[in-house]
Amino acid sequence: MREMTCITCPNGCTLQVEEKGGEIFVTGNRCKRGQAFAEAELRHPMRTICSTVRTVFPEVPVVPVRVSGEIPKEKIFDVMAEINKVRLDRSVSRGEVLIADVLGLGADIIVTSNILRGEQ
């Protein structure tokens, strides 16, 4: 038996999840989305990443970035290694892609601030 909190709706249900014979049984969910969340979390957990990339500008040493979509949980450290390789030496804008299709996962690394443009 595994316990987890569903994050798909505002209810935040505490789920009890058990896998028997390849079938997943979920209790504690108040809506159907809890079942789907638990199944996805057990079979193929996905996550998003928010981080920063370094710059060469002393007044703005880092710029915030995020992935444009979910990535497999087991690839977080690999994606972070790619993000950590980036060092910006030019001005960038919010929404700009820094790494397209990072590691072939179907998600881009994008800038989330106009801080290098002098805007917020």
Legacy VTK file of the C-alpha trace (Angstrom):
# vtk DataFile Version 3.0
C-alpha trace
ASCII
DATASET POLYDATA
POINTS 120 float
0.000 0.000 0.000
1.292 3.410 -0.942
-0.130 6.761 0.115
0.046 9.862 -2.090
-1.637 13.231 -2.431
-3.455 13.855 -5.700
-2.540 17.192 -7.292
-4.911 17.248 -10.263
-7.642 19.342 -8.645
-8.065 21.615 -5.595
-9.357 18.756 -3.394
-5.849 17.401 -2.727
-7.193 13.961 -1.895
-5.051 11.540 0.090
-4.967 8.411 -2.028
-4.239 4.879 -0.929
-2.798 3.022 -3.892
-2.153 -0.681 -4.201
-1.006 -2.722 -7.171
-2.122 -6.354 -7.349
-1.487 -8.586 -10.325
-0.732 -5.654 -12.611
-3.950 -3.880 -11.684
-3.954 -0.632 -9.692
-6.544 -0.071 -6.973
-7.105 3.460 -5.660
-9.177 4.621 -2.715
-9.588 8.047 -1.155
-10.180 9.900 -4.411
-13.235 12.149 -4.656
-13.167 12.313 -8.470
-12.099 10.153 -11.424
-8.939 12.200 -11.906
-7.486 10.675 -8.724
-7.507 7.215 -10.295
-5.777 8.498 -13.448
-3.231 10.461 -11.392
-2.320 7.433 -9.265
-1.964 5.163 -12.300
0.273 7.675 -14.109
2.329 8.280 -10.964
2.987 4.546 -10.540
3.548 3.647 -14.177
5.246 6.713 -15.659
5.683 9.693 -13.305
6.156 13.046 -15.030
7.474 16.334 -13.630
8.229 19.915 -14.569
11.412 21.804 -13.737
11.969 25.445 -12.862
15.578 26.509 -12.511
18.062 29.221 -13.492
20.849 29.551 -16.033
24.040 31.500 -15.468
24.895 34.659 -17.357
28.100 36.618 -17.954
26.450 39.776 -16.605
27.474 40.666 -13.016
24.301 42.704 -12.454
22.128 39.726 -13.507
24.081 36.556 -12.650
21.171 34.160 -13.332
17.994 34.098 -15.411
14.963 31.933 -14.521
13.968 29.127 -16.902
11.528 26.213 -17.009
10.635 23.264 -19.183
7.784 23.892 -21.600
6.064 20.628 -20.673
6.339 17.627 -18.424
9.343 15.308 -18.604
9.843 11.805 -17.192
10.784 11.963 -13.515
13.838 9.778 -14.102
15.249 12.377 -16.556
15.253 15.339 -14.126
18.966 15.117 -13.324
19.887 14.654 -17.002
17.853 17.733 -17.964
19.384 19.714 -15.104
22.852 18.780 -16.396
21.895 20.259 -19.789
20.521 23.415 -18.161
23.721 23.791 -16.134
25.800 23.784 -19.349
24.146 27.019 -20.541
25.823 30.360 -19.878
24.063 33.349 -21.420
26.181 36.033 -23.041
23.324 37.894 -24.737
20.037 39.490 -23.853
17.022 37.163 -23.913
13.267 37.639 -23.610
10.537 35.801 -21.736
9.373 32.806 -23.746
12.615 32.478 -25.710
13.787 28.895 -26.224
17.288 28.261 -24.878
17.395 24.510 -25.483
14.995 23.110 -28.073
13.671 19.581 -27.463
16.020 18.961 -24.545
17.381 15.385 -24.715
14.717 14.525 -27.304
12.009 14.598 -24.612
9.627 16.870 -26.515
10.057 19.800 -24.121
12.056 23.001 -24.542
13.962 24.970 -21.920
12.462 28.474 -22.019
13.233 31.802 -20.354
10.593 32.993 -17.864
11.699 36.595 -17.314
12.616 39.752 -19.214
15.173 40.654 -16.535
18.031 40.905 -19.089
15.895 43.319 -21.110
15.456 45.566 -18.073
11.750 44.675 -17.801
9.932 42.567 -15.222
LINES 1 121
120 0 1 2 3 4 5 6 7 8 9 10 11 12 13 14 15 16 17 18 19 20 21 22 23 24 25 26 27 28 29 30 31 32 33 34 35 36 37 38 39 40 41 42 43 44 45 46 47 48 49 50 51 52 53 54 55 56 57 58 59 60 61 62 63 64 65 66 67 68 69 70 71 72 73 74 75 76 77 78 79 80 81 82 83 84 85 86 87 88 89 90 91 92 93 94 95 96 97 98 99 100 101 102 103 104 105 106 107 108 109 110 111 112 113 114 115 116 117 118 119
